Amino acid sequence: MRNRSESLIYHLMLLPGMLVLFLFSIIPMAGIVIAFQKFVPAKGVLHSAWVGMDNLAFMFQIPDSRQVFLNTIIIAAMKVVAGLAVPIIFALVLNELRSSWFKRTIQTIVYIPHFISWVILAGIITNLFSLDGIVNQLLSLFGVDPVMFLASNFWFRPILIGTDVWKEFGFGTIVYLAAIAGINPNLYEAAVIDGAGRFKQLMYITLPGVVPTIILLSTLSLGNILNAGFDQIFNLYNPLVYESSDIVDTYVFRVGLVEMQYGLATAVGLLKSIVAFLLIIISYMLARKLSNYRIF
Amino acid sequence: MFSRFDSRLGNGLLYLVAGAAAALCLAPFIHSIAVSFSDKSSVAAGYVFFWPVKFTVSAYTLLLNDVQFFKSFLISVQRVLLGGSLSMILTLLMAYPLSKETEVFRSRNLYIWIIVSTMLFNGGLIPWYMTIKTLHLTNTIWGLVIPGAVAAFNVILMINFFRALPKELQDAGGMDGAGPIVLLMKIYVPLSLPSLATIGLFTIVGHWNAFFDGMILMDDPKDYPLQTYIQQLVVSERNFANLTVEELKRLSEVSNKTLNTAKILISMLPILAIYPFLQKYFTKGIVLGSVKE
């Protein structure tokens, strides 16, 4: 008897949260039917005309969408690789520092950019790389002519990758430092007795000690291969660099909410959701197999 | 002899690399601070690097007269307070029942599957926007607060944390006739303050930093939260990037680079103010979330 009334209370406790999820996550899932309609907001989802696969077919015809998916994957993949490599190297450097107050100070500083929004950072970065910005001023000291970095298809992607690494590398070291801290100190003592120097300790103890973490994080980052970073790109790009930096999310925003081609935008978003879903499942299964990872 | 020299050189190099990385992280902010305290024409001429040139606080006095900036600042504070507390309450209310064993709470697995499914698949931007519009949440602060109130990942973190607490606590409390809500508030919450702080702080940062929902849900710029307000500034500034050098020179005389930079810096302050707390908790939170044995 007591069990049943307790269950009832549990259901009631879950109700408000589930209502929010239902309204803003589940219903929008059903809303993907817009991808198969000639959607008119005034008529709503229920009364808009059906067009079957027209939106999807159109999406595959226009060159924009191909470019957009290509850009997304290239930018995201480069960010994933750089975002894995730099924190590992930096964690190893930090780990070798003897002075602990110096190490703590460095950590305090490099974590900061992670917490600052892309809006603010985009404002700062725009100033840095503008024609009269500090980067061009410094270059002019070496006699280099001013470059319009943020309007150049050659420079824009490297700037995206570079500033993303700049923002996140410090924060990324936390997981690796935790993994290094978990290595059994006896291993180092034994190595010292066997005459291993610092470099050999790094190569044969520290590095193998973080390999499981590296494997885990790289498999999990597979699920992010379609997230090229909307906030960053949206706040930095301009029409001149659409060619090299327009990604699925920015494209969906422009086509859908600015040009109001709801059907097409939803279709593009749907394709992304499906691919992302498959990637997340694959990466989770890999992580489960390779490093026994479970979210529960 | 040689090896001692080598190791000293190596050490020096390591300190140099670490120091340079930290300097690189701070440099853009220091440059911005210098710009905000410099006189307009020195900034336009590119004389300002990491120290103010012709020091002046005129950008900040101009900022004081900007009513909309403070209005947006207040809206952001409002959404942080409302959104933060709503998220915490809903997350706790969900995590407690779901931390029970299936024998105790039979529907547990069904709920968990629904929650996980929202992490795996989403309808995309357009259906999300249409839903909010249909529910008449556009142009209200609730539109910024309610739709994202439940973060599935945080609920799962909290469930995992509650499950790690000893079960005897619950039995002892239950014996005295305490109901679930009392147990949650009197036993579970006090014991999980560190993870609550982690989730709470990240929710606060998320709300403070969000610009996109403000941009698409608010029709009137008067209702923009601070980040959306800043975003509009940044976009108008950025269009200058496409002009020729002559046009740019003319424009930078009238552009308000120092004022805009001052606004950007002030909008960072709240994050920096809570940063010591963030730093205290996020290490735990990150490790909790990503490397779990």
HADDOCK unambig.tbl for C-alpha pairs under 7 A between the chains (distance, minus, plus):
assign (segid A and resid 7 and name CA) (segid B and resid 105 and name CA) 6.00 0.50 0.50
assign (segid A and resid 10 and name CA) (segid B and resid 97 and name CA) 5.35 0.50 0.50
assign (segid A and resid 13 and name CA) (segid B and resid 93 and name CA) 5.24 0.50 0.50
assign (segid A and resid 13 and name CA) (segid B and resid 94 and name CA) 6.34 0.50 0.50
assign (segid A and resid 14 and name CA) (segid B and resid 93 and name CA) 6.19 0.50 0.50
assign (segid A and resid 14 and name CA) (segid B and resid 94 and name CA) 4.92 0.50 0.50
assign (segid A and resid 16 and name CA) (segid B and resid 90 and name CA) 6.90 0.50 0.50
assign (segid A and resid 17 and name CA) (segid B and resid 90 and name CA) 5.38 0.50 0.50
assign (segid A and resid 17 and name CA) (segid B and resid 94 and name CA) 6.54 0.50 0.50
assign (segid A and resid 17 and name CA) (segid B and resid 150 and name CA) 6.32 0.50 0.50
assign (segid A and resid 20 and name CA) (segid B and resid 147 and name CA) 6.57 0.50 0.50
assign (segid A and resid 20 and name CA) (segid B and resid 150 and name CA) 6.87 0.50 0.50
assign (segid A and resid 21 and name CA) (segid B and resid 150 and name CA) 6.73 0.50 0.50
assign (segid A and resid 24 and name CA) (segid B and resid 128 and name CA) 6.64 0.50 0.50
assign (segid A and resid 24 and name CA) (segid B and resid 147 and name CA) 5.62 0.50 0.50
assign (segid A and resid 25 and name CA) (segid B and resid 118 and name CA) 6.06 0.50 0.50
assign (segid A and resid 25 and name CA) (segid B and resid 122 and name CA) 6.54 0.50 0.50
assign (segid A and resid 28 and name CA) (segid B and resid 123 and name CA) 4.90 0.50 0.50
assign (segid A and resid 28 and name CA) (segid B and resid 127 and name CA) 4.83 0.50 0.50
assign (segid A and resid 28 and name CA) (segid B and resid 128 and name CA) 5.08 0.50 0.50
assign (segid A and resid 28 and name CA) (segid B and resid 131 and name CA) 6.57 0.50 0.50
assign (segid A and resid 29 and name CA) (segid B and resid 122 and name CA) 5.68 0.50 0.50
assign (segid A and resid 29 and name CA) (segid B and resid 123 and name CA) 4.05 0.50 0.50
assign (segid A and resid 31 and name CA) (segid B and resid 123 and name CA) 6.46 0.50 0.50
assign (segid A and resid 31 and name CA) (segid B and resid 127 and name CA) 4.84 0.50 0.50
assign (segid A and resid 32 and name CA) (segid B and resid 123 and name CA) 5.70 0.50 0.50
assign (segid A and resid 32 and name CA) (segid B and resid 127 and name CA) 6.35 0.50 0.50
assign (segid A and resid 93 and name CA) (segid B and resid 14 and name CA) 6.22 0.50 0.50
assign (segid A and resid 94 and name CA) (segid B and resid 18 and name CA) 6.93 0.50 0.50
assign (segid A and resid 97 and name CA) (segid B and resid 15 and name CA) 6.90 0.50 0.50
assign (segid A and resid 106 and name CA) (segid B and resid 18 and name CA) 6.96 0.50 0.50
assign (segid A and resid 106 and name CA) (segid B and resid 19 and name CA) 6.94 0.50 0.50
assign (segid A and resid 106 and name CA) (segid B and resid 22 and name CA) 5.80 0.50 0.50
assign (segid A and resid 109 and name CA) (segid B and resid 22 and name CA) 5.93 0.50 0.50
assign (segid A and resid 110 and name CA) (segid B and resid 22 and name CA) 5.60 0.50 0.50
assign (segid A and resid 110 and name CA) (segid B and resid 25 and name CA) 5.97 0.50 0.50
assign (segid A and resid 116 and name CA) (segid B and resid 268 and name CA) 6.94 0.50 0.50
assign (segid A and resid 117 and name CA) (segid B and resid 209 and name CA) 5.09 0.50 0.50
assign (segid A and resid 119 and name CA) (segid B and resid 227 and name CA) 6.62 0.50 0.50
assign (segid A and resid 119 and name CA) (segid B and resid 230 and name CA) 6.96 0.50 0.50
assign (segid A and resid 119 and name CA) (segid B and resid 231 and name CA) 5.58 0.50 0.50
assign (segid A and resid 120 and name CA) (segid B and resid 264 and name CA) 5.93 0.50 0.50
assign (segid A and resid 123 and name CA) (segid B and resid 234 and name CA) 5.17 0.50 0.50
assign (segid A and resid 124 and name CA) (segid B and resid 28 and name CA) 6.94 0.50 0.50
assign (segid A and resid 124 and name CA) (segid B and resid 32 and name CA) 7.00 0.50 0.50
assign (segid A and resid 126 and name CA) (segid B and resid 238 and name CA) 6.57 0.50 0.50
assign (segid A and resid 130 and name CA) (segid B and resid 241 and name CA) 6.02 0.50 0.50
assign (segid A and resid 131 and name CA) (segid B and resid 241 and name CA) 6.82 0.50 0.50
assign (segid A and resid 132 and name CA) (segid B and resid 44 and name CA) 6.95 0.50 0.50
assign (segid A and resid 132 and name CA) (segid B and resid 46 and name CA) 6.07 0.50 0.50
assign (segid A and resid 133 and name CA) (segid B and resid 46 and name CA) 6.78 0.50 0.50
assign (segid A and resid 134 and name CA) (segid B and resid 46 and name CA) 6.97 0.50 0.50
assign (segid A and resid 134 and name CA) (segid B and resid 49 and name CA) 6.68 0.50 0.50
assign (segid A and resid 137 and name CA) (segid B and resid 46 and name CA) 6.53 0.50 0.50
assign (segid A and resid 148 and name CA) (segid B and resid 241 and name CA) 6.85 0.50 0.50
assign (segid A and resid 151 and name CA) (segid B and resid 241 and name CA) 6.79 0.50 0.50
assign (segid A and resid 151 and name CA) (segid B and resid 242 and name CA) 6.50 0.50 0.50
assign (segid A and resid 166 and name CA) (segid B and resid 25 and name CA) 6.95 0.50 0.50
assign (segid A and resid 174 and name CA) (segid B and resid 283 and name CA) 6.51 0.50 0.50
assign (segid A and resid 175 and name CA) (segid B and resid 287 and name CA) 5.96 0.50 0.50
assign (segid A and resid 256 and name CA) (segid B and resid 126 and name CA) 6.70 0.50 0.50
assign (segid A and resid 262 and name CA) (segid B and resid 126 and name CA) 6.73 0.50 0.50
assign (segid A and resid 266 and name CA) (segid B and resid 124 and name CA) 6.84 0.50 0.50
assign (segid A and resid 266 and name CA) (segid B and resid 126 and name CA) 5.93 0.50 0.50
assign (segid A and resid 269 and name CA) (segid B and resid 124 and name CA) 5.35 0.50 0.50
assign (segid A and resid 270 and name CA) (segid B and resid 123 and name CA) 6.77 0.50 0.50
assign (segid A and resid 270 and name CA) (segid B and resid 124 and name CA) 6.64 0.50 0.50
assign (segid A and resid 273 and name CA) (segid B and resid 121 and name CA) 6.21 0.50 0.50
assign (segid A and resid 273 and name CA) (segid B and resid 122 and name CA) 6.35 0.50 0.50
assign (segid A and resid 277 and name CA) (segid B and resid 120 and name CA) 5.62 0.50 0.50
assign (segid A and resid 277 and name CA) (segid B and resid 121 and name CA) 5.88 0.50 0.50
assign (segid A and resid 296 and name CA) (segid B and resid 160 and name CA) 6.73 0.50 0.50
